[in-house]
Amino acid sequence: MSNDYYKSYSIGIEHRWENSFDARLEYYFNGFGSKQDLFSLPEMFLRASENRLLYPGREYLALGQGYEVSPLLYMQLVLLMNLNNQAGIISLNTTYSLSDDFELSVNAATTYNKRRDDLLYSTEFFYSPNALAIELRGYF
């Protein structure tokens, strides 16, 4: 076995209730990642250039819940967290069906992070901006 061999795996559970509420929990172990709390931007670029995953942490957890507000409107809240430094991304997604072939999606995401005062080291999510995306999707 070579030194380039790393184990990574993901496990998840999901359940949908009759009232159209759903919840999911996923755990991701990244064999390429490390347990350190903070990362430098050059270190993250180096990991990406070595064909390692863009997630530098060792363990991640994702929690999500969704609800079908009406037959046309579905809302979902998702939390992605690095378990080693408790930093993550919170995302709110809404999808509205306009017709059989078109839907409108609005997504908002923000991060919560930890960083040092010198700004040289921070979490991987520190570099992610707050985002708002509006998509019109067509299926044919």
N, C-alpha and C positions, 0 to 999 in steps of 0.2 A: 504494500500500500504506500502510495507516495504522500509527500507532505501537502499536496494540493487537495487532498481528499477531506471534505468536511461534511458532517451530517447536518441537515436542516430538515425540519418537519413542521407540519401545521396540523392542528386538530380543532374541530369546531362542532358546536351543537346549535340547533335552531329549532324553534317551535312556533307554530301559528295556531292561535286559538280560534274558536268559531266566531267570535265577535270581530275578527279580522285584525286583532292585535298580534304582532309577531315580535320575537326577541331572539337574539343570537349572541353567542360568545365564541371567540376564536383565540387560540394561543399559537404563536409562531416562535419556534426556536431557530435562530439563525446561527449556524455553525461558523460562518465567516465573521460574525460580529464579536464584540468585546463587551465586558461588563463595566467598562469605565463610565463615569458619570457624564463627562464633558468631552467634546471633540473640537479640534481646530478645523477651520475650513480647508487648509491644505491637506490635512489628514483625510478628510472625506473625499477630496478630489483624487488623492492617491488610491484610496480603496476602490473608487469607481474606475480608475484607469487600469487597475489590476484585474478587471473583470469580476470584482466582488460585487455583491449586491449594494444598492444605494442605502440600505438600512444598516448603519454601522453598529447598532446595538445587538446584544445577544438575545434578548427576550422581548417579545411584543404581545400585547393583549388588545383585542378589539371587542367592543361591546356595542350592540346596536339594537334599536327597537323601532318598529314601524307601526303605522296604523292607517287603515283605509278609511278616511274620513267620509267619503262617499264613493259610489261606484266609479267616479271620474277622478277623484283626488286621493293620492297616496302621499303620506309624509313619513320621513325616516330621520332618526337622530343616530349618529355614529360617533364613537369615541375610539381613537387609536392611540395607544400609550406604550412608550418604552418603559418596561418594568424596572430597568436598572437606574433610570434617572427621573422617573415619574413625569416626563415631558410628553406632550402629545398634541393631537389635532382633534378638534370637535367640529363636526359637520352636520348641517341641517339640509336635507334634500326634500324637495316637493316635486311631484310629477302630476300634471293635469292632462287628462286625455281630451284632445280637441275633436277627434273623430276616430274611426277605425284605424286610420293609417298615420295619424299625426298626434304628437303629444308635446307639451311644453314642460320643460324642466328648469327649476330654479334651485341652485345650490349655493350655500354660504358656508365658509369654513374659516376657522381661526385657530391659533395655536396657543398653548400655554407652555412655558419654558423655564429653564433655570440657566443662569449664566454668571460668569465672574464679572467683577467690575472692570477688568482690563479689556473686555470684549474680544480677547484672543481665543477664548475657549467658551463654547456654549453647546447646547444640545443640537441634534440634527434638525429639529423643527424650528429652531431660532431663525434660520435662513428662509423659512417659508413665509410668504406674505399672507395677509388676510385676503380672502378671495370671494368674489361673487360671480357666478357664472349663470347665464341664461341661454338655454338651448332649445331650438325647435327641431324636433326629430321627426323624420318621415320614414315610413316603412313601405317598401314596394317589392 
